[in-house]
Amino acid sequence: MTSTEAESITPDTAMVDAFTVRGLLDRYLLALDTEKLDDAWAHTLFTADAVVAFPLSQHEGREGLAEWHRSALAHFARTQHLNSPAVVDCAGDEATLRANLVSTHVHHPGGEGPELFTTGTSVSGAARRTPRGWRLTRLAFGLIWVDGVPPGARG
């Protein structure tokens, strides 16, 4: 391939958008395990009207979203979230995504029962292009399987 041929290959806008939206999910999940979750974090990932829904609870709006996540994660000593590549479909300034996720939660020491609480979930979501770039508008997690016991059920 000549340099002229290489220069003529430009990425498709929809492909770039899909890559960017996929990155939002990746950044969200990595942050749950490794970052300080604060309002600045929420602003880089979510729209003001975003909804995040887990099987037992959900939060509506970006306001308070970081605290809601911190409170849920405080039940565990540490976590690890491993996701499949997301399938992203873009249509103009809107996008949908789907992925699979295995989440391993390590209980705080001292309780009865297994140390790990692990789940397999499906993830679906939506994103919208904003003046500040793509942001998630919805994430919904559907439980497929569970191994171990959730917080509060461990003796």
KESE-147956 format. One record per residue (C-alpha): residue number from 0; residue in one letter; chain; x, y, z. Coordinates in Angstrom, 2 decimals. Example, Ala and Ser with C-alpha at 12.3 -4.5 7.8 and 13.67 -1.06 7.14 Angstrom:
<rs>
<r seq="0" type="A" mol="A" east="12.30" north="-4.50" up="7.80"/>
<r seq="1" type="S" mol="A" east="13.67" north="-1.06" up="7.14"/>
</rs>
This chain:
<rs>
<r seq="0" type="M" mol="A" east="0.00" north="0.00" up="0.00"/>
<r seq="1" type="T" mol="A" east="1.36" north="3.41" up="-0.89"/>
<r seq="2" type="S" mol="A" east="1.21" north="6.38" up="1.44"/>
<r seq="3" type="T" mol="A" east="-1.40" north="7.95" up="-0.85"/>
<r seq="4" type="E" mol="A" east="-3.63" north="4.88" up="-0.50"/>
<r seq="5" type="A" mol="A" east="-3.18" north="4.89" up="3.30"/>
<r seq="6" type="E" mol="A" east="-4.11" north="8.57" up="3.48"/>
<r seq="7" type="S" mol="A" east="-7.30" north="7.97" up="1.51"/>
<r seq="8" type="I" mol="A" east="-8.57" north="5.47" up="4.07"/>
<r seq="9" type="T" mol="A" east="-10.62" north="7.41" up="6.57"/>
<r seq="10" type="P" mol="A" east="-12.53" north="5.86" up="9.45"/>
<r seq="11" type="D" mol="A" east="-16.27" north="5.66" up="9.03"/>
<r seq="12" type="T" mol="A" east="-18.04" north="8.12" up="11.36"/>
<r seq="13" type="A" mol="A" east="-20.39" north="5.41" up="12.67"/>
<r seq="14" type="M" mol="A" east="-17.39" north="3.19" up="13.44"/>
<r seq="15" type="V" mol="A" east="-15.66" north="5.97" up="15.36"/>
<r seq="16" type="D" mol="A" east="-18.91" north="6.73" up="17.23"/>
<r seq="17" type="A" mol="A" east="-19.38" north="3.03" up="18.10"/>
<r seq="18" type="F" mol="A" east="-15.80" north="2.84" up="19.34"/>
<r seq="19" type="T" mol="A" east="-16.35" north="5.92" up="21.51"/>
<r seq="20" type="V" mol="A" east="-19.61" north="4.57" up="23.00"/>
<r seq="21" type="R" mol="A" east="-17.99" north="1.19" up="23.65"/>
<r seq="22" type="G" mol="A" east="-15.25" north="3.06" up="25.52"/>
<r seq="23" type="L" mol="A" east="-17.81" north="4.69" up="27.81"/>
<r seq="24" type="L" mol="A" east="-18.92" north="1.26" up="29.05"/>
<r seq="25" type="D" mol="A" east="-15.31" north="0.13" up="29.46"/>
<r seq="26" type="R" mol="A" east="-14.40" north="3.28" up="31.40"/>
<r seq="27" type="Y" mol="A" east="-17.49" north="2.94" up="33.60"/>
<r seq="28" type="L" mol="A" east="-16.71" north="-0.66" up="34.57"/>
<r seq="29" type="L" mol="A" east="-12.99" north="-0.08" up="35.14"/>
<r seq="30" type="A" mol="A" east="-13.77" north="2.93" up="37.31"/>
<r seq="31" type="L" mol="A" east="-15.96" north="0.81" up="39.60"/>
<r seq="32" type="D" mol="A" east="-12.86" north="-1.19" up="40.52"/>
<r seq="33" type="T" mol="A" east="-10.07" north="1.36" up="40.46"/>
<r seq="34" type="E" mol="A" east="-11.14" north="5.00" up="40.63"/>
<r seq="35" type="K" mol="A" east="-12.58" north="7.58" up="42.97"/>
<r seq="36" type="L" mol="A" east="-16.22" north="7.90" up="42.01"/>
<r seq="37" type="D" mol="A" east="-17.23" north="11.55" up="42.29"/>
<r seq="38" type="D" mol="A" east="-19.34" north="14.08" up="40.44"/>
<r seq="39" type="A" mol="A" east="-16.54" north="14.78" up="37.94"/>
<r seq="40" type="W" mol="A" east="-16.46" north="11.04" up="37.11"/>
<r seq="41" type="A" mol="A" east="-20.23" north="11.02" up="36.57"/>
<r seq="42" type="H" mol="A" east="-20.05" north="14.09" up="34.30"/>
<r seq="43" type="T" mol="A" east="-17.50" north="12.42" up="32.00"/>
<r seq="44" type="L" mol="A" east="-19.74" north="9.39" up="31.46"/>
<r seq="45" type="F" mol="A" east="-23.43" north="10.26" up="31.91"/>
<r seq="46" type="T" mol="A" east="-26.08" north="12.72" up="30.74"/>
<r seq="47" type="A" mol="A" east="-27.99" north="14.71" up="33.37"/>
<r seq="48" type="D" mol="A" east="-31.07" north="12.49" up="32.83"/>
<r seq="49" type="A" mol="A" east="-29.21" north="9.15" up="32.88"/>
<r seq="50" type="V" mol="A" east="-30.70" north="6.03" up="34.48"/>
<r seq="51" type="V" mol="A" east="-28.61" north="3.15" up="35.87"/>
<r seq="52" type="A" mol="A" east="-30.65" north="0.06" up="36.80"/>
<r seq="53" type="F" mol="A" east="-29.48" north="-3.04" up="38.65"/>
<r seq="54" type="P" mol="A" east="-31.75" north="-6.00" up="39.49"/>
<r seq="55" type="L" mol="A" east="-32.50" north="-4.68" up="43.01"/>
<r seq="56" type="S" mol="A" east="-32.20" north="-0.91" up="42.65"/>
<r seq="57" type="Q" mol="A" east="-31.89" north="1.95" up="40.20"/>
<r seq="58" type="H" mol="A" east="-30.81" north="5.55" up="40.18"/>
<r seq="59" type="E" mol="A" east="-32.27" north="8.28" up="37.98"/>
<r seq="60" type="G" mol="A" east="-30.26" north="11.37" up="37.08"/>
<r seq="61" type="R" mol="A" east="-26.58" north="12.19" up="37.22"/>
<r seq="62" type="E" mol="A" east="-27.04" north="14.07" up="40.51"/>
<r seq="63" type="G" mol="A" east="-26.12" north="11.69" up="43.34"/>
<r seq="64" type="L" mol="A" east="-25.07" north="8.92" up="40.93"/>
<r seq="65" type="A" mol="A" east="-21.48" north="8.75" up="42.21"/>
<r seq="66" type="E" mol="A" east="-22.62" north="8.53" up="45.84"/>
<r seq="67" type="W" mol="A" east="-25.14" north="5.82" up="44.93"/>
<r seq="68" type="H" mol="A" east="-22.33" north="3.75" up="43.37"/>
<r seq="69" type="R" mol="A" east="-19.95" north="4.38" up="46.29"/>
<r seq="70" type="S" mol="A" east="-22.62" north="3.23" up="48.75"/>
<r seq="71" type="A" mol="A" east="-23.24" north="0.01" up="46.81"/>
<r seq="72" type="L" mol="A" east="-19.54" north="-0.76" up="46.43"/>
<r seq="73" type="A" mol="A" east="-18.86" north="-0.12" up="50.15"/>
<r seq="74" type="H" mol="A" east="-20.44" north="-3.53" up="50.86"/>
<r seq="75" type="F" mol="A" east="-17.32" north="-5.15" up="49.42"/>
<r seq="76" type="A" mol="A" east="-13.59" north="-5.14" up="50.15"/>
<r seq="77" type="R" mol="A" east="-12.90" north="-5.00" up="46.40"/>
<r seq="78" type="T" mol="A" east="-14.47" north="-5.83" up="43.06"/>
<r seq="79" type="Q" mol="A" east="-13.52" north="-6.81" up="39.53"/>
<r seq="80" type="H" mol="A" east="-15.80" north="-6.24" up="36.53"/>
<r seq="81" type="L" mol="A" east="-14.89" north="-8.03" up="33.28"/>
<r seq="82" type="N" mol="A" east="-16.98" north="-7.26" up="30.23"/>
<r seq="83" type="S" mol="A" east="-17.20" north="-8.63" up="26.73"/>
<r seq="84" type="P" mol="A" east="-16.74" north="-6.26" up="23.83"/>
<r seq="85" type="A" mol="A" east="-19.94" north="-4.26" up="23.48"/>
<r seq="86" type="V" mol="A" east="-22.06" north="-4.44" up="20.35"/>
<r seq="87" type="V" mol="A" east="-22.94" north="-0.83" up="19.55"/>
<r seq="88" type="D" mol="A" east="-25.49" north="0.39" up="17.03"/>
<r seq="89" type="C" mol="A" east="-25.36" north="4.09" up="16.16"/>
<r seq="90" type="A" mol="A" east="-28.09" north="6.11" up="14.47"/>
<r seq="91" type="G" mol="A" east="-27.08" north="9.74" up="14.18"/>
<r seq="92" type="D" mol="A" east="-26.72" north="11.22" up="17.66"/>
<r seq="93" type="E" mol="A" east="-28.19" north="8.18" up="19.45"/>
<r seq="94" type="A" mol="A" east="-26.67" north="4.76" up="20.13"/>
<r seq="95" type="T" mol="A" east="-27.57" north="1.50" up="21.84"/>
<r seq="96" type="L" mol="A" east="-25.18" north="-1.05" up="23.30"/>
<r seq="97" type="R" mol="A" east="-25.20" north="-4.63" up="24.52"/>
<r seq="98" type="A" mol="A" east="-22.52" north="-6.63" up="26.33"/>
<r seq="99" type="N" mol="A" east="-21.99" north="-9.41" up="28.85"/>
<r seq="100" type="L" mol="A" east="-20.37" north="-8.92" up="32.22"/>
<r seq="101" type="V" mol="A" east="-18.88" north="-11.10" up="34.95"/>
<r seq="102" type="S" mol="A" east="-18.59" north="-9.24" up="38.27"/>
<r seq="103" type="T" mol="A" east="-16.60" north="-10.64" up="41.16"/>
<r seq="104" type="H" mol="A" east="-17.19" north="-9.04" up="44.55"/>
<r seq="105" type="V" mol="A" east="-14.93" north="-9.86" up="47.51"/>
<r seq="106" type="H" mol="A" east="-16.76" north="-9.68" up="50.83"/>
<r seq="107" type="H" mol="A" east="-15.16" north="-7.91" up="53.77"/>
<r seq="108" type="P" mol="A" east="-13.35" north="-10.40" up="56.03"/>
<r seq="109" type="G" mol="A" east="-15.07" north="-12.04" up="58.95"/>
<r seq="110" type="G" mol="A" east="-18.42" north="-13.28" up="57.71"/>
<r seq="111" type="E" mol="A" east="-19.72" north="-16.82" up="57.37"/>
<r seq="112" type="G" mol="A" east="-19.99" north="-18.40" up="53.95"/>
<r seq="113" type="P" mol="A" east="-18.06" north="-17.90" up="50.75"/>
<r seq="114" type="E" mol="A" east="-15.68" north="-14.98" up="50.39"/>
<r seq="115" type="L" mol="A" east="-16.77" north="-14.26" up="46.80"/>
<r seq="116" type="F" mol="A" east="-20.08" north="-13.15" up="45.35"/>
<r seq="117" type="T" mol="A" east="-19.93" north="-13.49" up="41.57"/>
<r seq="118" type="T" mol="A" east="-22.57" north="-12.66" up="38.98"/>
<r seq="119" type="G" mol="A" east="-23.00" north="-13.02" up="35.27"/>
<r seq="120" type="T" mol="A" east="-25.16" north="-10.29" up="33.77"/>
<r seq="121" type="S" mol="A" east="-26.30" north="-8.90" up="30.50"/>
<r seq="122" type="V" mol="A" east="-25.78" north="-5.19" up="30.00"/>
<r seq="123" type="S" mol="A" east="-27.91" north="-3.03" up="27.77"/>
<r seq="124" type="G" mol="A" east="-27.66" north="0.68" up="27.41"/>
<r seq="125" type="A" mol="A" east="-28.03" north="3.82" up="25.38"/>
<r seq="126" type="A" mol="A" east="-25.92" north="6.88" up="24.71"/>
<r seq="127" type="R" mol="A" east="-26.43" north="10.29" up="23.16"/>
<r seq="128" type="R" mol="A" east="-24.04" north="12.71" up="21.49"/>
<r seq="129" type="T" mol="A" east="-23.90" north="15.92" up="23.54"/>
<r seq="130" type="P" mol="A" east="-21.96" north="19.16" up="23.08"/>
<r seq="131" type="R" mol="A" east="-19.29" north="17.58" up="25.35"/>
<r seq="132" type="G" mol="A" east="-19.17" north="14.31" up="23.39"/>
<r seq="133" type="W" mol="A" east="-20.93" north="10.99" up="23.78"/>
<r seq="134" type="R" mol="A" east="-22.51" north="10.26" up="27.18"/>
<r seq="135" type="L" mol="A" east="-24.45" north="7.30" up="28.55"/>
<r seq="136" type="T" mol="A" east="-28.19" north="7.88" up="29.00"/>
<r seq="137" type="R" mol="A" east="-29.07" north="4.42" up="30.29"/>
<r seq="138" type="L" mol="A" east="-27.38" north="1.31" up="31.64"/>
<r seq="139" type="A" mol="A" east="-29.44" north="-1.72" up="32.68"/>
<r seq="140" type="F" mol="A" east="-27.98" north="-4.89" up="34.15"/>
<r seq="141" type="G" mol="A" east="-29.93" north="-8.17" up="33.91"/>
<r seq="142" type="L" mol="A" east="-28.94" north="-11.06" up="36.13"/>
<r seq="143" type="I" mol="A" east="-28.16" north="-14.33" up="34.31"/>
<r seq="144" type="W" mol="A" east="-26.46" north="-16.34" up="37.08"/>
<r seq="145" type="V" mol="A" east="-25.15" north="-15.98" up="40.64"/>
<r seq="146" type="D" mol="A" east="-22.49" north="-17.79" up="42.66"/>
<r seq="147" type="G" mol="A" east="-22.10" north="-17.02" up="46.37"/>
<r seq="148" type="V" mol="A" east="-24.25" north="-14.83" up="48.54"/>
<r seq="149" type="P" mol="A" east="-25.01" north="-11.10" up="48.23"/>
<r seq="150" type="P" mol="A" east="-24.16" north="-8.63" up="51.01"/>
<r seq="151" type="G" mol="A" east="-26.44" north="-8.91" up="54.00"/>
<r seq="152" type="A" mol="A" east="-27.10" north="-12.62" up="53.35"/>
<r seq="153" type="R" mol="A" east="-23.64" north="-13.66" up="54.51"/>
<r seq="154" type="G" mol="A" east="-23.82" north="-14.73" up="58.14"/>
</rs>
